[in-house]
Amino acid sequence: MYKVSEVAKIAGVTQSAVYKAIKQLNGQYVSVENGRTMVTDEGLEYLKDRFKSKVDSGQHLSLIHISEPTRPY
């Protein structure tokens, strides 16, 4: 079982993003222990895949694309 903060760190996202994803799971892969939301091993794998697919679907920009302002030609 993993704390939400651990899942966020492993998946490379914010805790808020993890809580939002957990809410959509309707209790699957999640349990509450001593008032803490815990994610199962299967839940961790599911969330890692889910967040990975969102990151991978974006465009990959080089530092030049990010740092260079748009110049009129």
C-alpha positions as a Markdown table, in Angstrom:
| # | Residue | x | y | z |
|---|---|---|---|---|
| 1 | Met | 0.0 | 0.0 | 0.0 |
| 2 | Tyr | 1.2 | 3.5 | -0.9 |
| 3 | Lys | 0.4 | 6.9 | 0.4 |
| 4 | Val | -0.9 | 9.4 | -2.1 |
| 5 | Ser | 2.3 | 11.5 | -1.7 |
| 6 | Glu | 4.3 | 8.4 | -2.6 |
| 7 | Val | 2.2 | 7.7 | -5.6 |
| 8 | Ala | 2.6 | 11.3 | -6.8 |
| 9 | Lys | 6.3 | 11.2 | -6.4 |
| 10 | Ile | 6.7 | 7.9 | -8.3 |
| 11 | Ala | 4.3 | 9.0 | -11.1 |
| 12 | Gly | 5.9 | 12.4 | -11.3 |
| 13 | Val | 2.6 | 14.3 | -10.8 |
| 14 | Thr | 1.1 | 16.4 | -8.0 |
| 15 | Gln | -0.8 | 14.9 | -5.1 |
| 16 | Ser | -3.8 | 16.9 | -6.4 |
| 17 | Ala | -3.6 | 15.0 | -9.7 |
| 18 | Val | -3.5 | 11.7 | -7.9 |
| 19 | Tyr | -6.5 | 12.6 | -5.7 |
| 20 | Lys | -8.5 | 13.6 | -8.8 |
| 21 | Ala | -7.6 | 10.3 | -10.5 |
| 22 | Ile | -8.5 | 8.3 | -7.4 |
| 23 | Lys | -11.9 | 10.0 | -7.3 |
| 24 | Gln | -12.7 | 8.7 | -10.7 |
| 25 | Leu | -11.8 | 5.1 | -9.7 |
| 26 | Asn | -14.9 | 4.9 | -7.4 |
| 27 | Gly | -13.0 | 3.1 | -4.7 |
| 28 | Gln | -11.2 | 0.6 | -6.9 |
| 29 | Tyr | -7.5 | 0.2 | -6.0 |
| 30 | Val | -7.9 | 2.4 | -2.9 |
| 31 | Ser | -8.6 | 2.0 | 0.8 |
| 32 | Val | -8.7 | 4.3 | 3.8 |
| 33 | Glu | -6.5 | 3.2 | 6.8 |
| 34 | Asn | -6.5 | 5.3 | 9.9 |
| 35 | Gly | -7.9 | 8.2 | 8.0 |
| 36 | Arg | -5.3 | 8.0 | 5.3 |
| 37 | Thr | -6.0 | 7.3 | 1.6 |
| 38 | Met | -3.9 | 4.4 | 0.5 |
| 39 | Val | -3.3 | 3.0 | -3.0 |
| 40 | Thr | -2.8 | -0.7 | -3.7 |
| 41 | Asp | 0.1 | -2.1 | -5.7 |
| 42 | Glu | -2.3 | -2.6 | -8.6 |
| 43 | Gly | -3.6 | 1.0 | -8.2 |
| 44 | Leu | 0.0 | 2.3 | -8.4 |
| 45 | Glu | 0.6 | 0.5 | -11.6 |
| 46 | Tyr | -2.7 | 1.7 | -13.1 |
| 47 | Leu | -2.0 | 5.3 | -12.1 |
| 48 | Lys | 1.6 | 5.2 | -13.4 |
| 49 | Asp | 0.3 | 4.0 | -16.8 |
| 50 | Arg | -2.5 | 6.5 | -16.8 |
| 51 | Phe | -0.2 | 9.5 | -16.1 |
| 52 | Lys | 2.5 | 8.2 | -18.4 |
| 53 | Ser | 0.0 | 8.1 | -21.3 |
| 54 | Lys | -1.0 | 11.7 | -20.7 |
| 55 | Val | 2.6 | 12.9 | -20.6 |
| 56 | Asp | 3.6 | 10.8 | -23.7 |
| 57 | Ser | 0.7 | 12.1 | -25.7 |
| 58 | Gly | 2.0 | 15.7 | -25.5 |
| 59 | Gln | 4.4 | 17.3 | -27.9 |
| 60 | His | 8.1 | 17.1 | -27.0 |
| 61 | Leu | 9.7 | 20.5 | -27.3 |
| 62 | Ser | 13.4 | 21.2 | -27.2 |
| 63 | Leu | 14.8 | 23.9 | -24.9 |
| 64 | Ile | 15.1 | 26.2 | -28.0 |
| 65 | His | 11.4 | 25.9 | -28.6 |
| 66 | Ile | 10.7 | 26.7 | -25.0 |
| 67 | Ser | 13.2 | 29.5 | -24.5 |
| 68 | Glu | 13.2 | 31.3 | -27.8 |
| 69 | Pro | 10.6 | 34.0 | -28.3 |
| 70 | Thr | 8.6 | 34.0 | -31.5 |
| 71 | Arg | 10.2 | 36.4 | -34.0 |
| 72 | Pro | 8.5 | 37.9 | -37.0 |
| 73 | Tyr | 10.4 | 37.2 | -40.2 |
